[in-house]
Amino acid sequence: MTPTFPKSIYLVLFIIIGFLSTSQAQGNLSYKLNFETAASKLPQTVIDTLVTHLQTWQDYKIILEGHTDNIGSLAYNQKLSLARVNEIKSILVHHKIEPKRIIILASGASKPIADNKTVEGRAKNRRVEVLLTTQVLDKALVLEKTKQLNEKLFALINKRGTTHQINPNIEQTILAKQGTRVKIPANAFEVPEGAKVLLKVTEVYRKSDMILQNLATVSNGHALETGGMIKIEAFANGLPIQLKEGMALGVEVPTEQVEDSMQLFASEVAEDGSINWVQPQPLARKTRYVAPPNLNWNISSPRNNLLMEPEEPLNPTFVKEPKPVDSSSYYVLKARVKTLSETPYKNYRNYKTVKGLFGKHKVKKSKKDSINYLVSVQKMLKSLQHKISGQERRMLQDQQLIEDYKAYVATLEQHKDWEQKRDSIYLKNLLVVTKNRDLNKMLQFSTALKERDYFKYWSGIYGIDITGSRAYNAVGFEGNEGDSLLCIKAIASKDTLTVNMIRQYKYKEKLMLSIYQTETVEEAYIAHCKYRAYKKYKAIADAQNITIEEAIQREQIQKNWVEESRYLFQMANLGNYINCDFFPRMVPAELLVTTTLNLPLSIGVAKTMMVFKNYNTVMAADVGLYVNSNQCSWRNVPLEEPVKIVSIYIDANEQMQVAIQEVNIQKELPALVYQPMTEQEFLRALSKVNALTMN
């Protein structure tokens, strides 16, 4: 009859030198076995005790996990831990324990429980852990769920990734998004003739990115503090490619503060996609000063000795050309007045016709009729005089219009003469500013002379036939076309002054790097200062007994150049992560502990990470792959250290459930509280993990 017992029982077999003991507490049995270093054989007494217990708990699966200290190579320790668990398995099978009950794991030196720097610590780490449990997970199912979660998180960060297309036939340097500089030698790749290479640089500097990329900073169970993780991949025609044999990329990783113990670690990828950092190698370092992105390349350009334009005369107001003065009606009126004045009775008749009883008949006019006629003549004369006065006024106004128009025409001629003189001066000034590459003045004078072969002028500047919309795009600097054309022509002619005309800094830098043949913009800038203002910096250098280059650099540092440090290394194998790391001295080794956390679900479906506040360190929880438990743990962590626990899983409805909780490390951590989040909500919450101060 099988006795009642908890679902999981641990029997830990410590392979050490000196003594053997057995203990039981709360369902846990532990054994300390007297084995020599590198041994994989068990004493017979231990075998008998172990077999007895395993035959008692017949309904339990048996998980054997082998461990070693750090003496020996990675491969050797992996084989040794496997040999130890295989030795125990073969013994158990020999003693009638069913093979299907036994699951073996070999962890090498990746999960120490003590300090490998001491004899006692290494002895504790040379162990085999035996777990008896009825709660065994489907390993394939766990790996599939882990893969799905990792892919979902990878997709979030890949949306922000960038690639660089390069010409594999020339040497070049690219600057990745977060400051990583990669130098690619000429002809470094084995690619078809004319093929372009797509280089993808994945940078992981932030803690949030470490979580998204499933990149913990752990080496064989011990925390590392990272200075940056880098993966470089190369593709041609959509297929991954490698470097030629003997070729390597030069990689520079930026850092705010140089750490003397920083080393370069290689990645060892486990079957669940997690990484253990191994094979540390020394790192080179360099410090330099970095210029701001908006450098002023217009250094001591020649003066524009421009001609002054003549003073502009008053620009006349437009006057419409008037009609000639019409005086014919005026003279007609004058003649009539003269006639009436001199002979008022010229048209007077002495008789008038009246109508009587027997019809019409003539009668002689009376004196009164004569007087009335004379009165009417006087009225007519007065009316004619009034009309003559109005006509005289209109004639004077028309004559004034004619005089005004004559004055307008004369002033207009003077203004045209001034425009011709001005345009002549503009043409001369345009030659001067073109020679000195004074862009603003070139635009000013060429625009003022727009009717005088404007596009022909700019065609010469850009080296192309500028017509139609292309002219406005180029001359108007809409988009990249104008700067790109200027850069191409200036590189061909090695014209350093053209940098003053280019508006976009990427083309300024491209031009200067090409002309001065330097690796960095800062070196090109120093060379440009030396070339354009040699006398100035020579005087400073002589006065301070330094080189001209040092004089230029000191002047720029006093402005706004900043110090930048970098770690340097060579990368020959592409497609794998490498890591700049060191082991931080958080607390004395004797104060490092193992902390546990109970999750509200099986550990097989959640990703749980510990993010340190005071260190650039992220540790993944140790969850195993077989046991259906809700308990995870972290080894070798300092008590009371402030951290954030970040845990993610995908529920049955494909909804992301997230818990982010700030704690100080204890041997047992408080339970997490999960809440549903969208991808954007999760990214916003995760960004706060990067802050030095946790809120």
C-alpha positions as CSV (number, residue, x, y, z in Angstrom):
1,M,0.0,0.0,0.0
2,T,1.3,3.4,-1.0
3,P,1.4,5.9,1.9
4,T,-0.3,9.3,1.8
5,F,2.3,12.0,1.0
6,P,2.5,15.4,-0.6
7,K,2.3,15.7,-4.4
8,S,6.0,16.4,-4.8
9,I,9.0,15.2,-2.7
10,Y,12.6,16.4,-3.1
11,L,15.5,14.1,-2.4
12,V,18.6,16.2,-3.0
13,L,21.8,14.1,-3.3
14,F,24.8,16.3,-2.7
15,I,28.1,14.9,-4.1
16,I,30.6,16.3,-1.7
17,I,33.7,15.1,0.2
18,G,33.5,14.2,3.9
19,F,30.2,12.9,5.2
20,L,26.8,11.3,4.4
21,S,23.6,12.3,6.1
22,T,19.9,12.0,5.6
23,S,17.2,14.3,6.7
24,Q,13.4,14.7,6.3
25,A,11.3,17.8,6.9
26,Q,7.8,18.6,5.7
27,G,8.0,15.7,3.1
28,N,11.5,16.6,1.8
29,L,14.3,14.0,2.0
30,S,17.9,15.1,1.3
31,Y,21.1,13.1,1.0
32,K,24.7,14.2,1.1
33,L,26.9,11.7,-0.7
34,N,30.6,11.1,-0.3
35,F,31.9,11.5,-3.9
36,E,35.2,12.7,-5.2
37,T,35.4,15.6,-7.6
38,A,34.4,14.6,-11.1
39,A,33.1,11.2,-9.9
40,S,29.8,9.8,-11.0
41,K,29.6,6.6,-8.9
42,L,27.3,6.2,-5.9
43,P,28.2,4.3,-2.6
44,Q,26.2,1.1,-2.2
45,T,24.6,2.2,1.1
46,V,23.2,5.3,-0.6
47,I,21.9,3.2,-3.5
48,D,20.1,0.9,-1.1
49,T,18.4,3.8,0.8
50,L,17.4,5.6,-2.4
51,V,15.9,2.4,-4.0
52,T,13.9,1.7,-0.8
53,H,12.3,5.1,-0.8
54,L,11.5,5.0,-4.6
55,Q,10.0,1.6,-4.3
56,T,7.8,2.9,-1.5
57,W,6.4,5.8,-3.6
58,Q,5.5,3.8,-6.6
59,D,2.8,6.2,-8.0
60,Y,5.3,9.0,-8.3
61,K,7.4,10.1,-11.3
62,I,11.1,10.4,-10.7
63,I,13.0,13.5,-12.0
64,L,16.8,13.3,-11.8
65,E,18.6,16.6,-12.4
66,G,22.5,16.6,-12.4
67,H,24.7,19.5,-11.5
68,T,28.4,20.3,-11.3
69,D,30.7,23.0,-9.9
70,N,32.4,25.4,-12.4
71,I,35.7,23.5,-12.6
72,G,36.2,22.4,-16.2
73,S,34.8,23.5,-19.5
74,L,31.1,24.0,-20.3
75,A,30.9,20.9,-22.4
76,Y,32.8,18.8,-19.9
77,N,30.5,19.8,-17.0
78,Q,27.4,19.2,-19.2
79,K,28.7,15.7,-19.9
80,L,29.6,15.1,-16.3
81,S,26.2,16.1,-15.0
82,L,24.5,13.8,-17.6
83,A,26.9,10.9,-16.6
84,R,25.8,11.3,-13.0
85,V,22.1,11.2,-13.7
86,N,22.5,8.3,-16.1
87,E,24.5,6.4,-13.5
88,I,21.6,6.9,-11.0
89,K,19.0,5.9,-13.6
90,S,20.9,2.7,-14.5
91,I,21.1,1.8,-10.9
92,L,17.4,2.4,-10.3
93,V,16.5,0.4,-13.4
94,H,18.7,-2.4,-12.2
95,H,16.8,-2.4,-8.9
96,K,13.5,-2.9,-10.7
97,I,12.4,0.8,-10.9
98,E,10.4,1.2,-14.1
99,P,12.3,3.3,-16.8
100,K,9.1,5.1,-17.8
101,R,8.9,6.6,-14.3
102,I,12.3,8.3,-14.7
103,I,13.0,11.7,-16.3
104,I,16.6,12.9,-16.5
105,L,17.9,16.5,-16.8
106,A,21.6,17.6,-17.1
107,S,22.2,21.2,-16.0
108,G,26.0,21.3,-15.8
109,A,27.2,24.3,-13.8
110,S,24.3,26.6,-14.8
111,K,22.4,26.3,-11.4
112,P,24.8,26.7,-8.5
113,I,23.4,26.9,-5.0
114,A,26.6,28.0,-3.4
115,D,29.7,30.1,-4.2
116,N,32.1,28.2,-6.6
117,K,35.0,30.3,-5.3
118,T,35.3,28.1,-2.1
119,V,35.9,24.4,-1.7
120,E,32.8,24.1,0.4
121,G,30.7,25.9,-2.1
122,R,31.9,23.8,-5.0
123,A,31.1,20.7,-2.9
124,K,27.5,21.8,-2.5
125,N,27.2,22.5,-6.2
126,R,28.3,19.0,-7.2
127,R,24.9,17.4,-6.6
128,V,22.0,15.4,-8.1
129,E,18.5,16.5,-7.2
130,V,15.8,13.8,-7.2
131,L,12.2,14.9,-7.4
132,L,9.3,12.6,-6.8
133,T,6.0,14.0,-8.2
134,T,2.6,13.0,-9.6
135,Q,2.3,16.4,-11.3
136,V,4.2,16.0,-14.6
137,L,3.7,18.5,-17.4
138,D,3.8,17.6,-21.1
139,K,7.2,18.9,-22.0
140,A,6.3,19.4,-25.7
141,L,3.2,21.4,-24.7
142,V,5.2,23.6,-22.3
143,L,7.8,24.3,-25.0
144,E,5.0,25.1,-27.5
145,K,3.3,27.6,-25.1
146,T,6.7,29.1,-24.3
147,K,7.4,29.5,-28.0
148,Q,4.0,31.2,-28.7
149,L,4.5,33.6,-25.8
150,N,8.0,34.5,-26.9
151,E,6.9,35.1,-30.5
152,K,4.1,37.4,-29.3
153,L,6.6,39.4,-27.3
154,F,9.2,39.4,-30.1
155,A,6.5,40.8,-32.5
156,L,6.1,43.8,-30.2
157,I,9.7,44.8,-30.4
158,N,10.2,43.8,-34.0
159,K,7.8,46.6,-35.0
160,R,10.5,49.1,-33.8
161,G,13.4,47.3,-35.5
162,T,15.5,48.8,-38.4
163,T,17.7,47.4,-41.1
164,H,20.5,48.9,-43.2
165,Q,21.1,48.2,-46.9
166,I,24.8,48.2,-47.7
167,N,27.1,47.8,-50.7
168,P,29.2,44.7,-49.9
169,N,32.0,45.8,-52.2
170,I,33.1,48.9,-50.2
171,E,34.2,49.5,-46.6
172,Q,31.6,51.4,-44.6
173,T,30.3,52.1,-41.1
174,I,26.7,52.1,-40.0
175,L,25.2,53.6,-36.9
176,A,22.3,51.6,-35.4
177,K,19.3,53.2,-33.8
178,Q,20.5,53.1,-30.2
179,G,24.1,54.0,-30.9
180,T,25.8,50.8,-31.8
181,R,28.4,51.4,-34.5
182,V,29.3,48.5,-36.9
183,K,32.2,48.7,-39.3
184,I,31.9,46.4,-42.3
185,P,35.1,45.6,-44.3
186,A,35.0,45.7,-48.1
187,N,34.1,42.3,-49.7
188,A,33.4,40.7,-46.4
189,F,30.4,38.6,-47.6
190,E,30.2,35.8,-50.2
191,V,27.4,37.2,-52.4
192,P,26.6,37.2,-56.1
193,E,27.9,40.0,-58.3
194,G,25.8,43.2,-57.9
195,A,23.8,41.9,-55.0
196,K,22.9,44.2,-52.1
197,V,23.3,43.1,-48.5
198,L,20.7,43.8,-45.9
199,L,22.2,44.1,-42.4
200,K,20.0,43.9,-39.4
201,V,21.3,45.1,-36.0
202,T,19.2,44.1,-33.0
203,E,20.2,46.2,-29.9
204,V,19.1,45.3,-26.4
205,Y,20.1,47.9,-23.9
206,R,16.9,48.6,-22.0
207,K,15.4,46.2,-19.4
208,S,12.0,46.3,-21.2
209,D,13.7,45.0,-24.4
210,M,15.4,42.2,-22.4
211,I,12.0,41.0,-21.3
212,L,10.5,41.3,-24.8
213,Q,13.5,39.4,-26.3
214,N,13.6,36.8,-23.5
215,L,17.1,37.8,-22.7
216,A,18.0,37.4,-19.0
217,T,21.4,38.5,-17.7
218,V,22.5,35.3,-16.0
219,S,25.7,33.2,-16.4
220,N,25.5,29.7,-14.9
221,G,23.0,30.9,-12.3
222,H,24.7,34.1,-11.3
223,A,23.5,37.6,-12.1
224,L,25.3,39.7,-14.6
225,E,25.0,43.4,-15.2
226,T,24.8,44.1,-18.9
227,G,26.3,46.9,-20.9
228,G,24.3,45.8,-24.0
229,M,23.3,42.8,-26.0
230,I,23.8,42.8,-29.8
231,K,22.7,40.5,-32.6
232,I,23.8,41.1,-36.2
233,E,22.2,39.3,-39.1
234,A,23.0,39.6,-42.8
235,F,20.7,38.7,-45.8
236,A,21.2,38.6,-49.5
237,N,18.2,37.9,-51.8
238,G,16.1,37.2,-48.8
239,L,18.4,34.5,-47.5
240,P,20.7,34.6,-44.4
241,I,24.4,34.8,-45.2
242,Q,27.7,34.7,-43.2
243,L,31.0,36.5,-43.4
244,K,33.9,35.0,-45.4
245,E,36.4,33.0,-43.5
246,G,38.8,35.2,-41.8
247,M,36.6,38.3,-42.0
248,A,34.9,40.0,-39.0
249,L,32.8,43.0,-38.3
250,G,34.1,45.7,-35.9
251,V,31.5,46.5,-33.3
252,E,31.4,49.5,-30.9
253,V,28.8,49.5,-28.1
254,P,28.2,52.9,-26.4
255,T,28.3,53.2,-22.6
256,E,27.8,56.1,-20.2
257,Q,30.4,54.8,-17.8
258,V,33.3,52.4,-18.5
259,E,33.3,49.3,-16.2
260,D,36.8,47.8,-15.9
261,S,35.6,44.3,-15.3
262,M,33.2,44.3,-18.4
263,Q,33.7,41.2,-20.5
264,L,32.2,39.8,-23.7
265,F,29.9,36.7,-23.3
266,A,28.7,34.3,-25.9
267,S,25.1,33.0,-25.9
268,E,24.1,29.4,-25.1
269,V,20.5,28.9,-26.1
270,A,18.3,26.4,-24.2
271,E,15.5,24.4,-25.8
272,D,12.9,26.9,-24.4
273,G,14.7,29.8,-26.1
274,S,16.3,31.2,-22.9
275,I,20.0,32.1,-22.9
276,N,22.8,31.3,-20.6
277,W,25.8,33.6,-21.0
278,V,29.2,31.7,-21.2
279,Q,32.8,31.9,-22.4
280,P,33.7,35.4,-21.2
281,Q,36.4,37.2,-23.1
282,P,38.2,40.5,-22.5
283,L,36.8,43.7,-24.1
284,A,38.7,46.7,-25.5
285,R,37.6,50.2,-24.7
286,K,37.9,53.7,-26.1
287,T,36.8,57.2,-25.3
288,R,36.2,60.0,-27.7
289,Y,34.3,63.3,-27.9
290,V,31.0,63.3,-29.9
291,A,29.7,66.3,-31.8
292,P,26.0,67.4,-31.7
293,P,23.9,66.4,-34.7
294,N,23.6,70.1,-35.9
295,L,27.2,70.9,-36.5
296,N,27.9,74.3,-38.2
297,W,30.1,73.4,-41.2
298,N,30.2,77.0,-42.4
299,I,33.7,77.7,-41.1
300,S,35.5,80.9,-42.1
301,S,34.0,81.0,-45.5
302,P,35.4,83.8,-47.8
303,R,33.7,87.1,-47.4
304,N,31.1,88.1,-50.0
305,N,32.4,91.5,-51.3
306,L,29.2,92.5,-52.9
307,L,28.4,95.6,-54.9
308,M,25.8,97.9,-53.5
309,E,22.7,98.3,-55.6
310,P,21.8,101.9,-56.6
311,E,19.1,103.7,-54.6
312,E,15.7,102.8,-56.0
313,P,13.8,105.8,-57.5
314,L,10.2,106.3,-56.6
315,N,8.2,103.6,-58.2
316,P,5.5,105.6,-60.1
317,T,1.8,104.9,-59.7
318,F,0.3,103.6,-62.9
319,V,-1.4,106.2,-65.1
320,K,-3.6,105.3,-68.0
321,E,-2.8,107.0,-71.3
322,P,-5.5,109.7,-71.8
323,K,-7.3,110.7,-75.0
324,P,-6.3,113.9,-76.9
325,V,-8.1,117.1,-75.9
326,D,-11.3,117.6,-78.0
327,S,-11.8,121.5,-78.5
328,S,-14.1,121.5,-81.5
329,S,-17.4,122.0,-79.5
330,Y,-15.7,124.8,-77.6
331,Y,-15.0,126.8,-80.7
332,V,-18.5,126.2,-82.1
333,L,-19.9,127.7,-78.9
334,K,-17.6,130.7,-79.0
335,A,-18.6,131.5,-82.6
336,R,-22.3,131.4,-81.8
337,V,-21.8,133.7,-78.8
338,K,-20.0,136.2,-81.0
339,T,-22.7,136.1,-83.6
340,L,-25.5,136.7,-81.1
341,S,-23.6,139.4,-79.4
342,E,-22.8,141.4,-82.5
343,T,-26.1,140.9,-84.4
344,P,-28.8,140.0,-81.9
345,Y,-31.6,140.9,-84.4
346,K,-30.0,139.0,-87.3
347,N,-32.7,136.3,-87.2
348,Y,-35.5,138.6,-86.1
349,R,-38.7,138.8,-88.3
350,N,-40.9,142.0,-88.2
351,Y,-44.2,140.0,-88.9
352,K,-45.8,137.2,-87.3
353,T,-48.6,134.8,-88.3
354,V,-51.8,134.8,-86.4
355,K,-55.0,132.7,-86.7
356,G,-58.2,134.8,-87.3
357,L,-61.9,134.3,-88.2
358,F,-61.1,133.9,-91.8
359,G,-57.9,131.9,-91.4
360,K,-54.2,132.6,-90.9
361,H,-52.8,136.0,-91.8
362,K,-49.6,138.1,-91.1
363,V,-49.5,141.0,-88.7
364,K,-46.6,143.4,-87.8
365,K,-44.9,142.7,-84.5
366,S,-45.3,145.1,-81.7
367,K,-42.6,146.8,-79.7
368,K,-43.3,144.4,-76.9
369,D,-42.6,141.5,-79.2
370,S,-39.2,143.1,-80.0
371,I,-38.4,143.5,-76.4
372,N,-39.3,139.9,-75.6
373,Y,-37.1,138.7,-78.4
374,L,-34.1,140.6,-77.1
375,V,-34.7,139.2,-73.6
376,S,-34.6,135.6,-75.0
377,V,-31.3,136.3,-76.9
378,Q,-29.8,137.5,-73.6
379,K,-30.8,134.3,-71.9
380,M,-29.4,132.2,-74.7
381,L,-26.1,134.1,-74.5
382,K,-25.9,133.4,-70.7
383,S,-26.5,129.7,-71.3
384,L,-23.9,129.5,-74.0
385,Q,-21.4,131.3,-71.7
386,H,-22.0,128.7,-69.0
387,K,-21.4,125.9,-71.4
388,I,-18.2,127.5,-72.6
389,S,-17.0,127.7,-69.0
390,G,-17.6,124.0,-68.4
391,Q,-15.9,123.1,-71.6
392,E,-12.9,125.1,-70.7
393,R,-12.7,123.3,-67.3
394,R,-12.9,119.9,-69.0
395,M,-10.2,120.9,-71.5
396,L,-7.9,122.0,-68.7
397,Q,-8.5,118.7,-66.9
398,D,-7.8,116.6,-70.0
399,Q,-4.6,118.6,-70.6
400,Q,-3.5,117.9,-67.0
401,L,-4.0,114.2,-67.6
402,I,-1.8,114.4,-70.6
403,E,0.9,116.2,-68.6
404,D,0.6,113.6,-65.8
405,Y,1.0,110.8,-68.3
406,K,4.1,112.4,-69.8
407,A,5.6,112.6,-66.3
408,Y,4.6,109.0,-65.6
409,V,6.3,107.8,-68.8
410,A,9.5,109.7,-67.9
411,T,9.6,108.3,-64.4
412,L,8.9,104.8,-65.7
413,E,11.9,105.1,-68.0
414,Q,14.1,106.2,-65.1
415,H,12.9,103.1,-63.1
416,K,13.7,100.8,-66.0
417,D,17.1,102.2,-66.2
418,W,17.5,101.6,-62.4
419,E,16.3,98.0,-62.8
420,Q,18.9,97.3,-65.6
421,K,21.7,98.7,-63.4
422,R,20.4,96.7,-60.4
423,D,20.2,93.5,-62.4
424,S,23.7,94.0,-63.7
425,I,24.9,94.3,-60.1
426,Y,22.9,91.3,-59.1
427,L,24.5,89.2,-61.8
428,K,28.0,90.3,-60.6
429,N,27.0,89.5,-57.0
430,L,25.5,86.2,-58.0
431,L,28.9,85.2,-59.4
432,V,30.6,86.1,-56.1
433,V,28.1,84.2,-53.9
434,T,28.1,81.2,-56.2
435,K,31.9,81.0,-55.9
436,N,31.6,81.2,-52.1
437,R,28.6,78.8,-52.0
438,D,26.5,81.3,-50.0
439,L,23.2,79.5,-50.4
440,N,20.9,82.2,-49.0
441,K,22.4,84.8,-51.2
442,M,22.4,82.5,-54.2
443,L,18.7,82.0,-53.7
444,Q,18.1,85.7,-53.1
445,F,20.0,86.9,-56.3
446,S,18.8,84.1,-58.5
447,T,15.2,84.6,-57.5
448,A,15.5,88.3,-58.2
449,L,16.9,87.5,-61.7
450,K,14.2,84.8,-62.3
451,E,13.5,86.0,-65.8
452,R,17.2,85.8,-66.7
453,D,17.9,82.1,-67.2
454,Y,17.0,81.2,-63.6
455,F,16.6,77.4,-64.3
456,K,19.7,77.4,-66.5
457,Y,21.7,78.8,-63.6
458,W,20.5,76.2,-61.2
459,S,21.0,73.5,-63.8
460,G,24.6,74.4,-63.7
461,I,24.7,74.3,-59.9
462,Y,23.1,70.8,-59.6
463,G,24.7,69.4,-62.7
464,I,21.4,68.3,-64.3
465,D,18.9,69.7,-66.8
466,I,16.3,71.3,-64.4
467,T,12.9,71.7,-65.9
468,G,9.2,71.6,-64.8
469,S,8.3,70.3,-61.4
470,R,11.8,68.8,-60.9
471,A,13.1,72.3,-61.0
472,Y,10.9,73.4,-58.1
473,N,11.6,70.3,-56.1
474,A,15.4,70.8,-56.5
475,V,15.7,74.6,-56.3
476,G,12.9,74.8,-53.7
477,F,14.6,72.0,-51.6
478,E,11.4,70.0,-51.3
479,G,12.5,66.5,-50.2
480,N,15.9,65.0,-50.6
481,E,16.5,65.6,-54.3
482,G,18.3,68.9,-54.2
483,D,20.7,68.0,-51.3
484,S,21.4,64.6,-52.9
485,L,22.3,66.2,-56.2
486,L,24.5,68.8,-54.6
487,C,26.3,66.0,-52.5
488,I,27.0,63.9,-55.6
489,K,28.4,66.8,-57.6
490,A,30.5,68.1,-54.7
491,I,32.0,64.6,-53.9
492,A,33.0,64.3,-57.6
493,S,34.6,67.8,-57.6
494,K,35.8,67.6,-53.9
495,D,34.2,71.0,-53.3
496,T,34.1,71.5,-49.5
497,L,32.2,74.8,-49.8
498,T,29.1,73.1,-51.1
499,V,28.5,71.9,-47.6
500,N,27.2,75.4,-46.9
501,M,24.5,74.9,-49.4
502,I,23.2,71.5,-48.2
503,R,20.4,71.7,-45.7
504,Q,20.0,68.2,-44.5
505,Y,22.7,67.1,-42.0
506,K,22.9,63.5,-43.3
507,Y,24.1,64.8,-46.7
508,K,26.4,67.3,-45.1
509,E,28.0,64.5,-43.1
510,K,28.1,62.2,-46.2
511,L,29.9,64.9,-48.2
512,M,32.5,65.6,-45.5
513,L,33.2,62.0,-44.7
514,S,33.8,61.3,-48.4
515,I,36.0,64.3,-49.0
516,Y,38.2,64.0,-45.9
517,Q,38.1,60.2,-45.9
518,T,37.6,59.8,-42.1
519,E,35.7,57.2,-40.1
520,T,33.8,59.6,-37.9
521,V,32.0,62.9,-38.4
522,E,34.1,64.5,-35.6
523,E,37.3,63.6,-37.4
524,A,35.9,65.1,-40.7
525,Y,34.9,68.3,-38.8
526,I,38.4,68.7,-37.3
527,A,39.9,68.2,-40.8
528,H,37.4,70.8,-42.3
529,C,38.3,73.3,-39.6
530,K,42.0,72.8,-40.3
531,Y,41.5,73.3,-44.0
532,R,39.1,76.3,-43.9
533,A,40.6,78.2,-40.9
534,Y,44.2,77.0,-40.8
535,K,45.7,80.4,-39.8
536,K,43.3,80.8,-36.8
537,Y,44.0,77.3,-35.3
538,K,47.7,77.4,-36.1
539,A,48.1,80.5,-34.0
540,I,46.1,78.9,-31.1
541,A,48.2,75.7,-31.4
542,D,51.5,77.6,-31.4
543,A,50.5,79.7,-28.4
544,Q,49.5,76.6,-26.3
545,N,52.2,74.3,-27.7
546,I,49.7,71.7,-28.9
547,T,48.7,70.3,-32.3
548,I,46.2,72.1,-34.6
549,E,43.9,69.1,-34.2
550,E,44.0,69.4,-30.4
551,A,43.3,73.2,-30.6
552,I,40.2,72.6,-32.7
553,Q,39.0,69.8,-30.5
554,R,39.5,71.8,-27.3
555,E,37.5,74.7,-28.8
556,Q,34.6,72.4,-29.7
557,I,34.6,70.6,-26.4
558,Q,34.2,74.0,-24.7
559,K,31.0,74.5,-26.8
560,N,28.8,71.4,-26.8
561,W,30.8,68.3,-27.7
562,V,30.3,65.5,-25.1
563,E,32.5,62.6,-24.0
564,E,31.5,59.2,-25.2
565,S,32.9,55.8,-24.2
566,R,32.6,52.6,-26.1
567,Y,33.4,48.9,-25.8
568,L,35.1,47.4,-28.9
569,F,35.1,43.8,-30.2
570,Q,35.1,41.8,-33.4
571,M,32.2,39.6,-34.5
572,A,32.9,36.8,-37.0
573,N,29.7,34.7,-36.5
574,L,26.4,36.3,-37.3
575,G,22.9,35.5,-36.1
576,N,23.7,34.9,-32.4
577,Y,23.5,37.3,-29.5
578,I,26.6,38.5,-27.7
579,N,26.6,40.4,-24.4
580,C,28.8,43.0,-22.7
581,D,28.6,42.0,-19.1
582,F,30.3,41.8,-15.7
583,F,29.4,40.2,-12.4
584,P,28.2,43.0,-10.1
585,R,29.2,42.9,-6.4
586,M,25.7,43.4,-5.0
587,V,26.4,41.9,-1.6
588,P,28.9,39.5,-0.1
589,A,28.4,35.9,-1.4
590,E,27.3,34.6,1.9
591,L,24.2,36.9,1.8
592,L,23.0,35.6,-1.5
593,V,19.8,33.5,-1.1
594,T,17.2,31.6,-3.1
595,T,13.8,33.3,-3.2
596,T,10.5,31.6,-4.2
597,L,7.3,32.9,-5.6
598,N,3.9,31.2,-5.8
599,L,2.0,32.0,-9.0
600,P,-1.8,31.7,-9.3
601,L,-1.3,29.4,-12.3
602,S,1.0,26.7,-13.6
603,I,4.6,27.9,-14.1
604,G,4.6,26.2,-17.5
605,V,2.4,28.9,-19.1
606,A,3.9,32.1,-17.7
607,K,7.1,34.1,-18.3
608,T,8.3,35.6,-15.0
609,M,11.3,38.0,-14.7
610,M,13.0,39.8,-11.9
611,V,14.1,43.3,-12.9
612,F,16.7,45.0,-10.6
613,K,16.3,48.7,-9.7
614,N,19.9,49.5,-9.1
615,Y,21.5,47.3,-11.7
616,N,21.0,46.7,-15.4
617,T,20.1,43.2,-14.6
618,V,17.2,40.9,-15.5
619,M,16.8,37.4,-14.2
620,A,14.3,34.8,-15.4
621,A,12.6,32.6,-12.9
622,D,13.7,29.0,-12.6
623,V,10.6,27.0,-13.4
624,G,11.8,23.8,-14.9
625,L,10.0,22.0,-17.7
626,Y,8.4,19.0,-16.1
627,V,6.7,19.7,-12.8
628,N,3.2,21.0,-12.9
629,S,3.7,23.4,-10.0
630,N,2.9,27.1,-9.4
631,Q,6.2,27.8,-7.6
632,C,9.2,29.4,-9.3
633,S,12.4,30.6,-7.8
634,W,15.6,32.7,-8.3
635,R,19.0,31.6,-7.0
636,N,21.9,33.7,-5.8
637,V,19.9,37.0,-5.3
638,P,20.6,39.5,-2.5
639,L,18.1,40.0,0.4
640,E,16.2,43.3,0.5
641,E,17.4,44.3,-2.9
642,P,14.6,46.4,-4.6
643,V,13.3,44.7,-7.8
644,K,10.2,44.5,-9.9
645,I,8.6,41.2,-10.7
646,V,7.2,41.1,-14.2
647,S,5.0,38.1,-15.2
648,I,3.1,37.5,-18.4
649,Y,0.9,34.8,-19.8
650,I,-1.8,34.4,-22.5
651,D,-5.1,33.2,-21.2
652,A,-7.6,30.9,-23.0
653,N,-9.2,33.9,-24.7
654,E,-5.8,34.9,-26.2
655,Q,-5.8,37.9,-23.8
656,M,-2.5,39.1,-22.4
657,Q,-2.5,38.9,-18.6
658,V,0.3,40.9,-16.9
659,A,1.5,41.4,-13.3
660,I,4.1,44.0,-12.5
661,Q,4.9,44.3,-8.8
662,E,7.6,46.2,-6.9
663,V,9.1,44.4,-4.0
664,N,12.3,44.0,-1.9
665,I,13.7,40.5,-2.2
666,Q,12.7,38.1,0.6
667,K,13.1,34.3,0.8
668,E,9.4,34.1,-0.1
669,L,7.8,36.8,-2.3
670,P,4.2,38.0,-2.0
671,A,1.7,36.8,-4.5
672,L,1.2,38.6,-7.8
673,V,-2.0,40.3,-9.0
674,Y,-2.6,39.9,-12.8
675,Q,-4.7,42.2,-15.0
676,P,-5.6,42.1,-18.7
677,M,-3.7,44.5,-20.9
678,T,-3.6,45.3,-24.6
679,E,-0.3,45.3,-26.4
680,Q,0.0,49.1,-26.2
681,E,-0.9,49.1,-22.5
682,F,1.7,46.4,-21.8
683,L,4.4,48.4,-23.7
684,R,3.6,51.6,-21.7
685,A,3.7,49.7,-18.4
686,L,6.9,47.9,-19.4
687,S,8.6,51.2,-20.3
688,K,8.4,52.3,-16.6
689,V,10.6,49.3,-15.8
690,N,13.5,51.1,-17.5
691,A,13.4,54.0,-15.0
692,L,16.1,54.2,-12.4
693,T,13.5,55.2,-9.8
694,M,10.6,52.8,-9.6
695,N,7.1,54.1,-9.1
